[in-house]
C-alpha cells in the first residue's frame, strides 16, 4: 500500500494538526477541502492516543482517490496506531 501522506512533528504542550494539500494534488479547491475534512474527522478520533505535538500532515498526489477505511488505515499506519 503506497503512502499518500508525509508526516512531520514537533513536540508541544498540546496536540494540534496542520494539513497541507497543494495544487499538485488537485487544481480544484473543492477537492482539496474535501480531503482536509475527511482527514480532520479521522484525526479527531486519533487525537486522544497521540503524544502532545504539532503535526504537519502533507498530502501527496493520489490521496484524492483514497476513501473511507483505506484512508483511516493509512493514517493509522502513519501515526503508528
The 8 nearest C-alpha neighbors of each residue, nearest first, counted from 0:
[[1, 2, 73, 3, 69, 72, 76, 70],
 [2, 0, 3, 73, 4, 61, 62, 59],
 [1, 3, 4, 0, 73, 5, 77, 59],
 [2, 4, 59, 62, 58, 1, 61, 60],
 [5, 3, 58, 59, 2, 57, 6, 56],
 [4, 6, 57, 56, 58, 7, 3, 59],
 [7, 5, 56, 55, 57, 4, 8, 54],
 [6, 8, 55, 54, 56, 5, 9, 57],
 [9, 7, 54, 53, 55, 52, 10, 6],
 [8, 10, 53, 52, 11, 54, 7, 55],
 [11, 9, 52, 53, 51, 8, 12, 50],
 [12, 10, 52, 13, 51, 53, 9, 14],
 [11, 13, 51, 52, 14, 10, 53, 50],
 [14, 12, 51, 11, 52, 15, 53, 10],
 [13, 15, 51, 52, 53, 11, 12, 16],
 [16, 14, 53, 54, 13, 52, 17, 51],
 [17, 15, 54, 53, 55, 18, 14, 56],
 [16, 18, 55, 56, 54, 19, 15, 53],
 [19, 17, 56, 55, 57, 16, 20, 35],
 [18, 20, 57, 58, 56, 21, 17, 55],
 [21, 19, 58, 31, 57, 18, 24, 22],
 [22, 20, 23, 24, 19, 25, 58, 31],
 [21, 23, 26, 25, 24, 20, 27, 31],
 [22, 24, 21, 25, 60, 26, 59, 20],
 [23, 25, 60, 22, 21, 59, 20, 61],
 [26, 24, 22, 27, 23, 31, 30, 21],
 [25, 27, 22, 28, 23, 24, 31, 30],
 [28, 26, 25, 29, 30, 31, 22, 32],
 [27, 29, 31, 30, 32, 26, 25, 22],
 [28, 30, 32, 27, 31, 33, 34, 26],
 [29, 31, 33, 28, 32, 27, 34, 25],
 [30, 32, 28, 34, 33, 29, 20, 25],
 [33, 31, 35, 29, 34, 30, 28, 36],
 [34, 32, 30, 36, 35, 31, 29, 37],
 [33, 35, 31, 37, 32, 36, 38, 30],
 [34, 36, 32, 38, 33, 37, 39, 31],
 [37, 35, 39, 33, 38, 34, 32, 40],
 [38, 36, 34, 40, 35, 39, 33, 41],
 [37, 39, 35, 41, 40, 36, 42, 34],
 [40, 38, 42, 36, 41, 37, 35, 43],
 [41, 39, 43, 37, 38, 42, 36, 44],
 [40, 42, 38, 43, 44, 39, 71, 37],
 [43, 41, 45, 39, 44, 40, 46, 38],
 [42, 44, 40, 46, 41, 45, 39, 47],
 [45, 43, 42, 41, 46, 40, 47, 48],
 [46, 44, 42, 43, 48, 47, 49, 41],
 [45, 47, 43, 49, 48, 44, 42, 14],
 [48, 46, 49, 45, 44, 43, 50, 14],
 [47, 49, 46, 45, 50, 80, 44, 51],
 [50, 48, 46, 47, 51, 45, 14, 78],
 [49, 51, 52, 48, 14, 10, 47, 46],
 [52, 50, 14, 13, 11, 12, 10, 49],
 [53, 51, 10, 11, 14, 9, 13, 50],
 [52, 54, 15, 9, 8, 14, 16, 11],
 [55, 53, 8, 16, 7, 17, 52, 15],
 [56, 54, 17, 7, 6, 16, 18, 8],
 [55, 57, 6, 18, 5, 17, 19, 54],
 [58, 56, 19, 5, 4, 18, 6, 55],
 [57, 59, 4, 20, 19, 3, 56, 5],
 [58, 60, 3, 4, 62, 24, 61, 57],
 [61, 59, 24, 62, 23, 3, 58, 63],
 [60, 62, 63, 64, 59, 3, 24, 65],
 [63, 61, 3, 64, 65, 60, 59, 58],
 [62, 64, 61, 65, 34, 24, 60, 30],
 [63, 65, 62, 61, 66, 60, 70, 34],
 [66, 64, 62, 63, 70, 69, 67, 61],
 [65, 67, 70, 69, 64, 68, 63, 71],
 [68, 66, 70, 69, 71, 65, 37, 72],
 [69, 67, 71, 70, 72, 66, 73, 65],
 [68, 70, 72, 71, 67, 66, 73, 65],
 [71, 69, 73, 67, 66, 68, 72, 65],
 [70, 72, 68, 74, 69, 73, 75, 41],
 [73, 71, 75, 69, 74, 70, 68, 76],
 [72, 74, 76, 70, 75, 71, 69, 77],
 [73, 75, 77, 71, 76, 72, 78, 70],
 [76, 74, 72, 80, 78, 73, 77, 79],
 [77, 75, 79, 73, 74, 78, 72, 80],
 [76, 78, 74, 75, 79, 73, 6, 4],
 [77, 79, 75, 76, 80, 74, 49, 6],
 [80, 78, 76, 77, 75, 74, 49, 73],
 [79, 75, 78, 76, 77, 48, 45, 49]]
